[in-house]
């Protein structure tokens, strides 16, 4: 996996699944689909734990990064994520119906594969219960850290997060290609695979175009605020964009993002504060991808996405993905619970979302970190204004 990268393995999984569904004996496809069904149950079980493992330490750790500009940075980052999701919904809702045939995956009642074994692995708690629990404990631990330098509970939740990251990186991510292969084997057996792949390619183009447009929107605002050339500022962030494409991790890209941000004229103190914080809480690019892919999957399955249905999803998405950027694909893993509870996604639809998201995760991450540089410019302009007034 490390040698070849995740995306080639995902492509191999899709191709292998289609070949199994079309040309292999039925029992081979049934064995593969049996694994997919069991793995899907495991994903449903682990989702609340992912929410707890990401959100609690993410909120609890904000206190350690706090300063006078914490509220401004966190507020701008969340508003940016929220606006990105809303814009992505309306653009996708406008364009995708012309690309994606309504109900393209439910036109026929062809029989698919049948798992030999079905396991029911119920989660320990519901997704909303996990969200509320995460907020309570995250805020509580954050408060306690103001009273003590460290708490046993804070250390415990940090170790819990490490366990969840270990499960994602060592179990879920390596097995994803096999899981996706089972999904596409079933889709090939029902005649839906090639329609899905055609939609995939067209949705990718739209998503990347939205990423680039949102980056320019950020730097236009930052350029007006700081009085600099937006195009030059974007070019300066090029190394961070390229690095994020390869690492697919905002956290792993922090050193390069820091250097590019400072090269844009942001003071060392502001850059050292805003870049690591935004790498944790700002996921505009990931939100654009998740919203656009969700709209596409719903349309493909005969749905009619409505804004009021998506708004709670977008609002909670920016909070649920807190601290997920440290893990490639962490954003979509954290979002699985919302896809299920708010948008009503089935296990097969969740699998499609994972495949769509992971295939372009690098572009979403690159949008995230590049926009972090624009937010740093805006925060630096606020800090400069305050210093001027105080002098």
N, C-alpha and C positions, 0 to 999 in steps of 0.2 A: 504493500500500500504506500509506504513512504517513498519507495524507489520510483514508482510510476505516477503517483499522485491519485487523488480520489476521483477526479473527473474521468480519466480514462477507464477506471474500474467501473464507474457508473455506466459509461457508454457500453462497456463490455457486458455489463449486467442486462442492459436493455436489449442489446442485440441477441445475447444468448437466450433471454427469455422469449423473444419473438420466435427464434429458431425452434426452441423447445415446443412452444405452443402450436407452431405450424407443421413441423416435420417429425417430431419425436413421438414415440408411442404414448398413449394417454397416461399410462402408469408413471412415466417419467415426469410428466407435467404435474400429476397429482402429488408426487413426492415433493417436488419443488414448491408447489402451492401449499402443502402441509406446513413446511417451514415458514412460509410467508404468513400464514394464519397464526401460528404460534408466536412468531416474532411480533406481529401486530398486536397481539394480546400483551406481550411484554412491554411494548411501547406505551400502551394505554396505562399499564401499571406504573411505569416509571415517570410519566408526565407530571403528576403532582409532586413527586420527589425532586424533579428538575426545577419546578417552580420554587419550591422551598430552598433548594440548594443554590439557586441563582439570586433570588430576590432578597432573602434575609441578609446574606453577607453584603449584597450590593447596597442596600439601604443602611445597614449597620456601619459600613465602612465609610460612608459619606462624611461622618463626623471627623475622621482623621484627615480629610482633605479640605475641611471647612475653612472659610475665611470670609471677609466682607463681601466678596464677589461670588460666593458659592450660589446664593439664591439666583443671581442674575444669570450665571452660567447654566445652572440646572434648568431654569425657566426657559431660556432661549433654546437650549438643546431639546427640551420636551416639546415646545411650540413648533420647532423645526420638524421634529418627528411627526407630530400631529398633522401639520400642514402637508407634509410629504404624502401621508396616507390619504388625506382628503383629495388632494390634487390627483394622486394616482388612481383613486376610485373613479373620479369623473372622467379623466382621460381614457381609462380602460373601458368604462361603460359606454363612452362615445365611439371608440375605435374598434374594440374587440368584437362586437356583434357583426361587424362587416367582415371579420376574419374567421371567427369561430361560428360554426353552424349550431343553431339552437338545438340542444338535445342530441348532439352528434354521437354521444356514447350510449344513448338509450333508445335508438331507433329500432333495434331488433331484439328479440327475446332468445338469442342463441345461447345454448348451454355452455357454461365455462367449465373450469376444472373443479374437482372436488377433493377437499383435503381428507386424508385417511384418518387423521386424529384431530379433534377439536378440543382445545383447552380453554377454559374460562379462568382468566387471571384478573379478578377485580382489583382495582386500585385501593389503597388504604384509605383514601379520602377523595372527595370530588374536587374538581378543578377550582371552583369558586371557594370551597372551604380552604384549599391550599393557598389561594391568593390572599384571603382574609388573614389566615394564620401567618403567612409570610410578612404582611404589612405590620401586624401586631408585634411579632417578635423582632422584625427588623427595626422598627421605630423604638421598641423597648430597649433593645441592645444598644442602639445608637445613643439613647438617653443615658443609659448606665455608663457608657464609656466617657461621658462628661464627668462622672463622679469618680471613676477609677481609670488608671492608665490602660489596664487590660482587665477583662473579665473571663472567667472560665467558660461562660456561655458563648462569648465571642470567639474564643479559641476553638470551642467545639463546633460551632457552625462553620468556621473556616475549614476545619478538617472534613466536615460533612460535604461541603462544596467540592473539596478535592476528591472525595469518593465519587460524587456525581460526575465530575469531569473525567475521572478515570473510567467510569462505566461508558460514558459517551465516546471517549477517544479509543478505548481498548475493546469495547464490545459492540456498541451500536454502529459507529462509523465503519469498522471493518466488515460488519455483516450487512450493511445497507445495500451493496451491489447484489447480493443474493436475494434480499428482500424485494428489491426493485425487479429483479429477474422474474420472481414468482408472480408479481403483479402484471408484468408485460406478457408473461406466458399465458396467463388467464385472459388478458385483453386480446392476444393473438388468436386464442381459441374462440373468442366471441366476435372476431373481426374488427376490433376497435383500435388495434395498436397503431396502424399506419395513419389513421385520422388524428390520433393523439400526437404522434411525432410531427406531423405537418403543423399542427397548432403550436407545438413547442417552439419550433424555429421562428415562427412569426411573433409569438409572444416575447421571445428573447430580444428581438430587434426593438420592439416597443419599449421594453423595460430599460434597455441600455440607453435609448434615446431620452427617456424620462430622467435617468440618472444624470446624464450630461447636462440636460436642461436645468435640473435642480442645482447642480454644482454652479452653473453660471448665474443662476438667481441668487445664490448665497454670496458669490464674490461680487456681484453687482451691488448688492446692499452693503457689503463690507467695504467695497471701493468708494462708494459715496460717503460712508461714515468716516473712513480713514483718509480720503482724498488721494487714493492711489489708483493705478490702472488695473482694472479687474483682470484683463487678459494676461498681463504680466504676472499678477499674483497667482493665477491659476497655473501658469507655466512653472512657477517656482515650486508648486506643490506636486509637480510631475513625478518626482522620485518616490514620494509617499504613495501616489496612486499606483505606480508600477509595482511597488513592494507589496501593497495590499492585494493586488491581483494574484501574486504568487503565494503569499502566506494565508490568505483568506481569514485573517485574524487582525482585528483592530489593535488588540493588545500587543501582538508581536510586531506591529508596525510602529509602535509608539516612538522608538528612537529616531526613525527616519522622519516621522511626522513632526517631531519636536524640532529637528534641524531645519526642515523646510519652513516651518512656521516662524522660526527665528530669522531665517533668511528673508522673510517677507516683512521684517521690521518689527515684529512683536517682541516686547521686552522679555528677558529671560524669566523674570518672576511670574509674569502672566502666562507664558508658554508652558513653564514647568507645572503650573496649576491646572490650566484649562485642557491641555492635550490629554493627560492621563484620565482626567475626569470625563471628558467627552468620549474617550475611547470606551468608557464603561456605560454611559447613559445615552449617547446620541447615536441613533440607528435609522437615520432618514433613508439611506439607500436600501437597507434591509426591509424597511416598512414598505417602500415603493414596490419591491419585488414581491413581498408576501401578499399585498393587497391586489396587485395586478394578476398574480397567479391564482389567487382565490376567485377573482371575478371570472377568469378564464375557465377554471375547473367547474364552477357553478353553471356557467353558460353551456359548457360541453355536456353537462349532465341534466340539461333541461331546466335549469333554474333561471330566475329573473332577479338578479342582484338589485337590492334597493339600498339607498343611502342610509336610511334610518336603521336598517339591519346591520350595515357595516360600521356605523359610527361608534357603537360600543366596542366593537372589535378593534377599531383603530385606537380609541382612547386607552384601552387596556393593554394594547400591544406595546406601546411605548414604555409601559411600566413593567410588563411581564418579561421583556427582553433585557432588563437591567442586569449587567454583569455577564450576559451571554457571549459578548464578542470575544472573550478569551479563548473560545473553542470554535474551530471551524464548523459551521452548520449549527452552532448553538442557538441562534435566533429562531430557526424553524423548529427546533426541538422544544424550545420554550413556548412557541406559539401553538403547538399541537392541541393543547388543552382548550384554547380559545376557539380554534377551528372546529373542535367537536361541540363545545357547549353553546357557542354563539351562532356559528354558521351551520352547524349540524352536519359536519363532514363525516362520511363513513370511513372505515379503515382503508379502503381502496383509494378514496379521494385524498386521505392523508398521505398515502404512499406516493400519489402523483405530485402532491405539494412538495414532498421531500425531494423527489427526483428533479422537479422544476427548479426548486430553490438551490439545491446543492450544485446543479450544473452551472449556475452563474454566480455562486456565492462570492467569488473574487471580485466581480463587478460591483455588487452591493457593498462589500466591505470597502472597496476603493472609493465609492461615493461617500460612505460614512467618514473616512479619515480625511478626505479632501475637504469636505464641508467643515470638519473640525477646525481646519486651518482658518476658514472664513469666520467661524464663531470666535476663535482666538483674536482675530483682528478687531471684531466688534467689541469684545470685552476689553481689549487693550485701549480702544478709543474711549470707553467709559472710564477706565482707570486714569488715563491721561487727562480727561476732563476734570475728574475729581481732584487730581494733583494740582492742576492749574488753578482751580477755585480755592484750594487750601493754601496756595503759595502767596 
